[in-house]
Amino acid sequence: MESRVAVISIIVENSDAVGRLNDVLHAYGEYIIGRMGIPYRAKNISIISVAVDAPADKINALTGALGRISGITAKAAYSKS
């Protein structure tokens, strides 16, 4: 299956969800290129970007698993190739 490069943008509004978030990211660790997190203390949220190289179905599964965690919002942006 052909792999795609994508960036998954994650907003964490509930810090209690971070453990579950990390568990999901760990499960997809073989596809993760890099990760950057920014705590935005003024709004009491965290903003995380995760770069991945994976088949589209794996990226969709990861984004969906993250989005199902209460207090987490996740969206993916794909490269054209």
C-alpha atoms as a printed R data frame, in Angstrom:
   type eleno elety resid chain resno       x      y      z
1  ATOM     1    CA   MET     A     1   0.000  0.000  0.000
2  ATOM     2    CA   GLU     A     2   1.287  3.470 -0.912
3  ATOM     3    CA   SER     A     3   2.246  5.735  1.960
4  ATOM     4    CA   ARG     A     4   1.373  9.415  2.280
5  ATOM     5    CA   VAL     A     5   2.898 12.194  4.320
6  ATOM     6    CA   ALA     A     6   0.492 14.075  6.556
7  ATOM     7    CA   VAL     A     7   0.390 16.363  9.547
8  ATOM     8    CA   ILE     A     8  -2.143 15.650 12.269
9  ATOM     9    CA   SER     A     9  -3.107 18.731 14.250
10 ATOM    10    CA   ILE     A    10  -4.302 18.011 17.771
11 ATOM    11    CA   ILE     A    11  -5.926 20.357 20.281
12 ATOM    12    CA   VAL     A    12  -5.971 19.095 23.875
13 ATOM    13    CA   GLU     A    13  -8.622 20.819 25.988
14 ATOM    14    CA   ASN     A    14  -8.664 18.258 28.803
15 ATOM    15    CA   SER     A    15  -5.278 17.472 30.358
16 ATOM    16    CA   ASP     A    16  -6.738 14.259 31.819
17 ATOM    17    CA   ALA     A    17  -6.814 12.909 28.239
18 ATOM    18    CA   VAL     A    18  -3.041 13.169 27.719
19 ATOM    19    CA   GLY     A    19  -2.318  9.641 28.943
20 ATOM    20    CA   ARG     A    20  -4.774  8.126 26.478
21 ATOM    21    CA   LEU     A    21  -3.438 10.423 23.720
22 ATOM    22    CA   ASN     A    22   0.106  9.172 24.318
23 ATOM    23    CA   ASP     A    23  -1.084  5.538 24.321
24 ATOM    24    CA   VAL     A    24  -2.680  6.002 20.892
25 ATOM    25    CA   LEU     A    25   0.375  7.783 19.483
26 ATOM    26    CA   HIS     A    26   2.612  5.022 20.851
27 ATOM    27    CA   ALA     A    27   0.491  2.389 19.086
28 ATOM    28    CA   TYR     A    28   1.135  4.172 15.758
29 ATOM    29    CA   GLY     A    29   4.765  5.016 16.563
30 ATOM    30    CA   GLU     A    30   6.186  3.206 13.532
31 ATOM    31    CA   TYR     A    31   4.532  5.815 11.277
32 ATOM    32    CA   ILE     A    32   5.459  8.947 13.231
33 ATOM    33    CA   ILE     A    33   8.200 11.124 11.735
34 ATOM    34    CA   GLY     A    34   8.143 13.763 14.468
35 ATOM    35    CA   ARG     A    35   6.018 15.543 17.022
36 ATOM    36    CA   MET     A    36   5.873 19.102 18.354
37 ATOM    37    CA   GLY     A    37   3.800 20.232 21.307
38 ATOM    38    CA   ILE     A    38   3.057 23.756 22.451
39 ATOM    39    CA   PRO     A    39   1.339 24.463 25.775
40 ATOM    40    CA   TYR     A    40  -0.880 27.537 25.465
41 ATOM    41    CA   ARG     A    41  -1.269 28.445 29.110
42 ATOM    42    CA   ALA     A    42  -3.375 31.573 28.484
43 ATOM    43    CA   LYS     A    43  -6.159 29.347 27.089
44 ATOM    44    CA   ASN     A    44  -5.341 26.262 29.200
45 ATOM    45    CA   ILE     A    45  -4.931 24.064 26.096
46 ATOM    46    CA   SER     A    46  -2.104 22.270 24.308
47 ATOM    47    CA   ILE     A    47  -1.476 22.292 20.573
48 ATOM    48    CA   ILE     A    48   0.305 19.273 19.098
49 ATOM    49    CA   SER     A    49   1.461 18.613 15.530
50 ATOM    50    CA   VAL     A    50   2.387 15.077 14.533
51 ATOM    51    CA   ALA     A    51   4.070 14.418 11.171
52 ATOM    52    CA   VAL     A    52   3.412 10.923  9.812
53 ATOM    53    CA   ASP     A    53   4.339  8.811  6.786
54 ATOM    54    CA   ALA     A    54   1.795  6.009  6.469
55 ATOM    55    CA   PRO     A    55  -0.893  4.502  4.247
56 ATOM    56    CA   ALA     A    56  -3.990  6.734  4.140
57 ATOM    57    CA   ASP     A    57  -6.077  4.174  6.044
58 ATOM    58    CA   LYS     A    58  -3.591  4.205  8.944
59 ATOM    59    CA   ILE     A    59  -3.583  8.006  9.037
60 ATOM    60    CA   ASN     A    60  -7.385  8.017  9.055
61 ATOM    61    CA   ALA     A    61  -7.466  5.371 11.790
62 ATOM    62    CA   LEU     A    62  -4.994  7.331 13.934
63 ATOM    63    CA   THR     A    63  -6.849 10.618 13.452
64 ATOM    64    CA   GLY     A    64 -10.165  8.924 14.238
65 ATOM    65    CA   ALA     A    65  -8.806  7.230 17.361
66 ATOM    66    CA   LEU     A    66  -7.470 10.557 18.612
67 ATOM    67    CA   GLY     A    67 -10.730 12.368 17.826
68 ATOM    68    CA   ARG     A    68 -12.741  9.841 19.843
69 ATOM    69    CA   ILE     A    69 -10.859 10.751 23.026
70 ATOM    70    CA   SER     A    70 -12.939 13.128 25.135
71 ATOM    71    CA   GLY     A    71 -11.294 16.545 25.303
72 ATOM    72    CA   ILE     A    72  -9.226 16.014 22.122
73 ATOM    73    CA   THR     A    73  -9.816 17.395 18.621
74 ATOM    74    CA   ALA     A    74  -7.741 16.026 15.721
75 ATOM    75    CA   LYS     A    75  -7.609 16.802 11.989
76 ATOM    76    CA   ALA     A    76  -5.225 15.612  9.258
77 ATOM    77    CA   ALA     A    77  -3.761 17.528  6.321
78 ATOM    78    CA   TYR     A    78  -2.254 15.368  3.553
79 ATOM    79    CA   SER     A    79   0.535 15.940  1.054
80 ATOM    80    CA   LYS     A    80  -0.502 15.658 -2.582
81 ATOM    81    CA   SER     A    81   1.792 12.675 -3.215
